[in-house]
Structures are given as C-alpha cells and as structure tokens.
Amino acid sequence: MASGLQPEGTGEDEDDEERAQFARDILVHNEQVKLTANLMNIGAAGFTITGIVAPLTAAMATTGRVTAPALMLMAVWFVLGVGLHFGARLTLTNLR
C-alpha cells in the first residue's frame, strides 16, 4: 500500500457512524418535542380544572348557583386551556 492511501472500507465506517449519530439526534429531538407538548397539555388540563371544575364545585357546595362573573371567569380559563392544548398540538408539528 502506498503512503497516503487508506484501506478500503474506512470511509464507509465513518459514513455509517455519521448516519447513526444523525438518527440518534433525530430521536432525541423528537423526544424533547413530545415532552414539551406533554407539559403544555398538562398545563391545559390544569387550567381547565383550576378555572372551571374547582369554582363550579365550590359554588354548588355553598350557594347552589353560579354567578355571571364566575361564568365569565370560567370561560376565560376554558379558552386559555383550549389555547394551550392547541399550542401543544402545534408543537408536535416540529417532529422530524
């Protein structure tokens, strides 16, 4: 073998290693995106429970009726929860 020449197959090993590293990077990225979307979805559920279920339960336990301002506030929490949920769905579009 002449000086400066590399044995056959050496370039293929490097290409295989690069492809494997690229595949791992994609998997890591996808898992990070899914974890972020999951966190956002949990926040959306928290908004809904905190802003709707808890005040509704408290109102029914005390006076038996829900006032108009409380309904408006529940609607705001509902919209925030739905918005955060759709934000999580939008985040999932970043999957590779």
DRENTIPA-499231 format. One record per residue: x, y, z of N, C-alpha, C in turn; residue number from 1; residue in one letter. Coordinates in steps of 0.05 Angstrom, whole numbers, plus 5000, padded with zeros to 4 digits. Example, Ala and Ser with C-alpha at 12.3 -4.5 7.8 and 13.67 -1.06 7.14 Angstrom:
n.px | n.py | n.pz | ca.px | ca.py | ca.pz | c.px | c.py | c.pz | n | res
5264 | 4886 | 5156 | 5246 | 4910 | 5156 | 5264 | 4934 | 5156 | 1 | a .
5257 | 4955 | 5142 | 5273 | 4979 | 5143 | 5258 | 5001 | 5157 | 2 | s .
This chain:
n.px | n.py | n.pz | ca.px | ca.py | ca.pz | c.px | c.py | c.pz | n | res
5017 | 4977 | 5000 | 5000 | 5000 | 5000 | 5018 | 5025 | 5000 | 1 | m .
5012 | 5044 | 4984 | 5028 | 5069 | 4981 | 5021 | 5087 | 5004 | 2 | a .
5040 | 5105 | 5011 | 5035 | 5124 | 5033 | 5013 | 5143 | 5025 | 3 | s .
4996 | 5151 | 5045 | 4974 | 5169 | 5040 | 4948 | 5156 | 5032 | 4 | g .
4949 | 5130 | 5025 | 4925 | 5116 | 5017 | 4914 | 5102 | 5042 | 5 | l .
4888 | 5102 | 5044 | 4875 | 5088 | 5066 | 4863 | 5062 | 5056 | 6 | q .
4861 | 5043 | 5074 | 4850 | 5017 | 5066 | 4820 | 5021 | 5058 | 7 | p .
4811 | 5003 | 5041 | 4784 | 5004 | 5031 | 4765 | 5000 | 5055 | 8 | e .
4741 | 5013 | 5053 | 4721 | 5010 | 5073 | 4722 | 5030 | 5096 | 9 | g .
4744 | 5044 | 5099 | 4746 | 5063 | 5121 | 4726 | 5086 | 5118 | 10 | t .
4721 | 5096 | 5095 | 4701 | 5117 | 5091 | 4673 | 5108 | 5096 | 11 | g .
4668 | 5082 | 5091 | 4641 | 5072 | 5096 | 4635 | 5071 | 5126 | 12 | e .
4655 | 5063 | 5142 | 4652 | 5062 | 5171 | 4645 | 5090 | 5182 | 13 | d .
4659 | 5110 | 5172 | 4654 | 5138 | 5181 | 4626 | 5146 | 5172 | 14 | e .
4617 | 5139 | 5148 | 4590 | 5146 | 5139 | 4569 | 5133 | 5156 | 15 | d .
4574 | 5107 | 5163 | 4555 | 5093 | 5180 | 4553 | 5106 | 5207 | 16 | d .
4576 | 5114 | 5218 | 4576 | 5127 | 5244 | 4561 | 5154 | 5243 | 17 | e .
4566 | 5169 | 5222 | 4552 | 5195 | 5219 | 4522 | 5190 | 5216 | 18 | e .
4513 | 5170 | 5201 | 4485 | 5164 | 5198 | 4473 | 5156 | 5225 | 19 | r .
4487 | 5140 | 5240 | 4477 | 5131 | 5266 | 4475 | 5155 | 5285 | 20 | a .
4495 | 5173 | 5285 | 4493 | 5196 | 5302 | 4470 | 5214 | 5294 | 21 | q .
4466 | 5217 | 5268 | 4443 | 5234 | 5258 | 4417 | 5221 | 5267 | 22 | f .
4414 | 5195 | 5265 | 4390 | 5182 | 5274 | 4385 | 5186 | 5304 | 23 | a .
4406 | 5184 | 5320 | 4404 | 5189 | 5349 | 4395 | 5218 | 5354 | 24 | r .
4407 | 5237 | 5339 | 4399 | 5265 | 5343 | 4370 | 5269 | 5337 | 25 | d .
4360 | 5256 | 5316 | 4331 | 5259 | 5309 | 4314 | 5247 | 5331 | 26 | i .
4322 | 5224 | 5341 | 4306 | 5212 | 5363 | 4306 | 5230 | 5388 | 27 | l .
4328 | 5241 | 5395 | 4330 | 5259 | 5418 | 4312 | 5283 | 5414 | 28 | v .
4314 | 5295 | 5390 | 4298 | 5318 | 5384 | 4268 | 5312 | 5386 | 29 | h .
4260 | 5289 | 5374 | 4231 | 5282 | 5375 | 4222 | 5277 | 5404 | 30 | n .
4238 | 5265 | 5420 | 4230 | 5261 | 5448 | 4228 | 5288 | 5463 | 31 | e .
4246 | 5306 | 5458 | 4244 | 5333 | 5470 | 4219 | 5347 | 5462 | 32 | q .
4212 | 5345 | 5437 | 4188 | 5358 | 5427 | 4163 | 5346 | 5440 | 33 | v .
4163 | 5319 | 5442 | 4140 | 5306 | 5454 | 4137 | 5313 | 5484 | 34 | k .
4160 | 5315 | 5498 | 4159 | 5322 | 5526 | 4149 | 5351 | 5530 | 35 | l .
4157 | 5369 | 5512 | 4147 | 5396 | 5513 | 4117 | 5398 | 5508 | 36 | t .
4108 | 5383 | 5488 | 4079 | 5383 | 5482 | 4063 | 5370 | 5505 | 37 | a .
4075 | 5350 | 5518 | 4061 | 5337 | 5541 | 4059 | 5356 | 5564 | 38 | n .
4080 | 5371 | 5569 | 4080 | 5391 | 5591 | 4059 | 5412 | 5586 | 39 | l .
4057 | 5422 | 5561 | 4037 | 5442 | 5554 | 4009 | 5430 | 5557 | 40 | m .
4005 | 5405 | 5550 | 3978 | 5393 | 5552 | 3971 | 5389 | 5581 | 41 | n .
3990 | 5382 | 5598 | 3984 | 5380 | 5627 | 3977 | 5408 | 5638 | 42 | i .
3990 | 5429 | 5629 | 3983 | 5456 | 5637 | 3955 | 5463 | 5628 | 43 | g .
3947 | 5454 | 5604 | 3920 | 5460 | 5594 | 3899 | 5446 | 5612 | 44 | a .
3905 | 5421 | 5620 | 3887 | 5407 | 5638 | 3885 | 5421 | 5665 | 45 | a .
3908 | 5431 | 5675 | 3909 | 5445 | 5700 | 3892 | 5471 | 5698 | 46 | g .
3894 | 5485 | 5676 | 3878 | 5510 | 5673 | 3849 | 5503 | 5674 | 47 | f .
3841 | 5481 | 5660 | 3813 | 5474 | 5659 | 3803 | 5466 | 5686 | 48 | t .
3818 | 5449 | 5700 | 3809 | 5440 | 5727 | 3808 | 5464 | 5747 | 49 | i .
3829 | 5480 | 5747 | 3830 | 5502 | 5765 | 3809 | 5523 | 5760 | 50 | t .
3806 | 5529 | 5734 | 3788 | 5551 | 5727 | 3759 | 5544 | 5723 | 51 | g .
3753 | 5518 | 5720 | 3725 | 5511 | 5715 | 3714 | 5492 | 5737 | 52 | i .
3727 | 5470 | 5741 | 3716 | 5449 | 5759 | 3717 | 5459 | 5788 | 53 | v .
3739 | 5471 | 5797 | 3741 | 5479 | 5825 | 3720 | 5501 | 5831 | 54 | a .
3718 | 5523 | 5816 | 3698 | 5543 | 5822 | 3669 | 5533 | 5820 | 55 | p .
3664 | 5515 | 5801 | 3637 | 5504 | 5798 | 3630 | 5487 | 5822 | 56 | l .
3649 | 5471 | 5831 | 3644 | 5454 | 5855 | 3640 | 5471 | 5880 | 57 | t .
3656 | 5492 | 5882 | 3654 | 5509 | 5906 | 3627 | 5524 | 5905 | 58 | a .
3618 | 5533 | 5882 | 3593 | 5547 | 5881 | 3569 | 5528 | 5887 | 59 | a .
3571 | 5504 | 5877 | 3549 | 5485 | 5882 | 3549 | 5477 | 5911 | 60 | m .
3571 | 5476 | 5924 | 3573 | 5467 | 5952 | 3563 | 5489 | 5971 | 61 | a .
3566 | 5515 | 5963 | 3558 | 5536 | 5981 | 3530 | 5547 | 5974 | 62 | t .
3527 | 5560 | 5952 | 3501 | 5574 | 5946 | 3483 | 5558 | 5927 | 63 | t .
3494 | 5539 | 5913 | 3478 | 5524 | 5895 | 3475 | 5536 | 5867 | 64 | g .
3487 | 5560 | 5863 | 3485 | 5573 | 5837 | 3511 | 5587 | 5830 | 65 | r .
3515 | 5590 | 5804 | 3539 | 5603 | 5795 | 3532 | 5631 | 5784 | 66 | v .
3547 | 5651 | 5793 | 3541 | 5679 | 5785 | 3552 | 5684 | 5757 | 67 | t .
3542 | 5706 | 5745 | 3551 | 5713 | 5718 | 3581 | 5720 | 5717 | 68 | a .
3592 | 5735 | 5736 | 3621 | 5740 | 5735 | 3637 | 5714 | 5737 | 69 | p .
3628 | 5695 | 5753 | 3642 | 5670 | 5756 | 3641 | 5654 | 5729 | 70 | a .
3618 | 5655 | 5715 | 3616 | 5642 | 5689 | 3635 | 5655 | 5669 | 71 | l .
3637 | 5681 | 5670 | 3656 | 5695 | 5651 | 3685 | 5686 | 5657 | 72 | m .
3691 | 5685 | 5683 | 3719 | 5677 | 5690 | 3724 | 5648 | 5682 | 73 | l .
3704 | 5631 | 5685 | 3707 | 5603 | 5677 | 3711 | 5601 | 5646 | 74 | m .
3697 | 5618 | 5631 | 3700 | 5618 | 5602 | 3729 | 5626 | 5595 | 75 | a .
3739 | 5646 | 5609 | 3767 | 5655 | 5604 | 3787 | 5632 | 5609 | 76 | v .
3783 | 5618 | 5631 | 3801 | 5595 | 5637 | 3798 | 5573 | 5616 | 77 | w .
3773 | 5568 | 5607 | 3769 | 5548 | 5587 | 3783 | 5555 | 5561 | 78 | f .
3781 | 5580 | 5553 | 3795 | 5589 | 5528 | 3825 | 5587 | 5531 | 79 | v .
3835 | 5594 | 5554 | 3864 | 5591 | 5559 | 3873 | 5562 | 5558 | 80 | l .
3857 | 5544 | 5569 | 3863 | 5515 | 5568 | 3862 | 5504 | 5540 | 81 | g .
3842 | 5512 | 5525 | 3840 | 5502 | 5497 | 3863 | 5514 | 5481 | 82 | v .
3869 | 5539 | 5485 | 3892 | 5551 | 5470 | 3918 | 5537 | 5476 | 83 | g .
3923 | 5531 | 5501 | 3947 | 5517 | 5508 | 3948 | 5489 | 5497 | 84 | l .
3925 | 5476 | 5496 | 3923 | 5449 | 5484 | 3930 | 5450 | 5454 | 85 | h .
3918 | 5469 | 5440 | 3924 | 5471 | 5412 | 3953 | 5480 | 5407 | 86 | f .
3964 | 5496 | 5425 | 3993 | 5502 | 5424 | 4010 | 5477 | 5426 | 87 | g .
4002 | 5459 | 5443 | 4016 | 5433 | 5446 | 4014 | 5417 | 5420 | 88 | a .
3990 | 5417 | 5408 | 3987 | 5403 | 5383 | 4004 | 5415 | 5361 | 89 | r .
4006 | 5441 | 5361 | 4023 | 5456 | 5342 | 4052 | 5449 | 5346 | 90 | l .
4060 | 5446 | 5371 | 4088 | 5439 | 5377 | 4095 | 5412 | 5365 | 91 | t .
4076 | 5394 | 5364 | 4082 | 5367 | 5353 | 4087 | 5368 | 5323 | 92 | l .
4081 | 5389 | 5310 | 4088 | 5391 | 5281 | 4118 | 5394 | 5277 | 93 | t .
4133 | 5399 | 5298 | 4162 | 5401 | 5296 | 4176 | 5374 | 5297 | 94 | n .
4160 | 5352 | 5298 | 4172 | 5326 | 5298 | 4186 | 5321 | 5271 | 95 | l .
4208 | 5307 | 5271 | 4223 | 5302 | 5246 | 4216 | 5274 | 5237 | 96 | r .
